[in-house]
Amino acid sequence: MKNITVIAFDADDTLWVNEPYFQEVEHKFCLLLEDYLPAHSVSKELYAVEMQNLPLYGYGIKAFMLSMVETVLKVTNNTANPEILLKAIQYGQEMLNKPIELLDGVVDIYMPDFKYMDPAMSMKYSEAEDYPESAKAAIKEMNRQVGDLITDQRGIAMRGVLVRHLVLPEYIAGTAGVVKFIAEEISKKTYINIMDQYHPCFKAFEHPPLNRRLTQQEYADAVQTAIDAGLTRIDGITV
């Protein structure tokens, strides 16, 4: 263990405040079923259902919601009042609406993706209409915590934010809006990797223009847009 100098985390589940939300909802859920079982027994039943469902549902709030619904049916022997089921679902929805809160003082380097700027596009292609606002809030908080990227004399990142943006055909990722936001609301010194490696696969071929690769002109336009916005640290580009 003494030789470990770098630890990398998948930010989807590890770098956000979430455990207090799960504990709060589980407490309310157990009280919801106390007419059938003591709270501690409901908690054990919920845990058993979660473990059983883990290979199928994985982790996360939606998986937790499904396990709560299943636990309601199990504990009540399929006789639960629909209001109890609705309440369990409501608890899960409340968790999904909790604000993003990054764990402060834990991370040295953040490397977020900024996929879309237009909520219409994020809804159309990823069914996530609120993605742009969530991404902006997260990147702002990341920058507040660790600031612009700092590298050592070898060019190795030591601390800061490195934003990745994948350019999509016909600019549907909203590159102009992404770089404008970064330049004006984060920092013109933000290190950004403007990526050109989009490659269509599977059902992408059914959704033009995602059925093709980028053109050289589209990528060149994206980079120039970032330069025009005032960004000075574009990966692989001398400004």
TAZI-V193256 format. One line per field, one symbol per residue. ss: DSSP state (A for helix, B for strand, O for the rest). A space follows every 50 residues. Layout:
# TAZI-V193256
ss=???
This chain:
# TAZI-V193256
ss=OOOOOOOOOOAAAAOBOOAAAAAAAAAAAAAAOOOOOOAAAAAAAAAAAA AAAAAAAOOOAAAAAAAAAAAAAAAOOOOOOAAAAAAAAAAAAAAAOOOO OBOOOOOOBBOOBOOOOOAAAAAAAAOOOOAAAAAAAAAAAAAAAAOBOB BOOOOOBBBBBBBBBBOOAAAOOOAAAAAAAAAAAAOOOOBBBBBOOOOO OAAAAAOOOOOOOOOAAAAAAAAAAAAAAOOOBBOOOOO
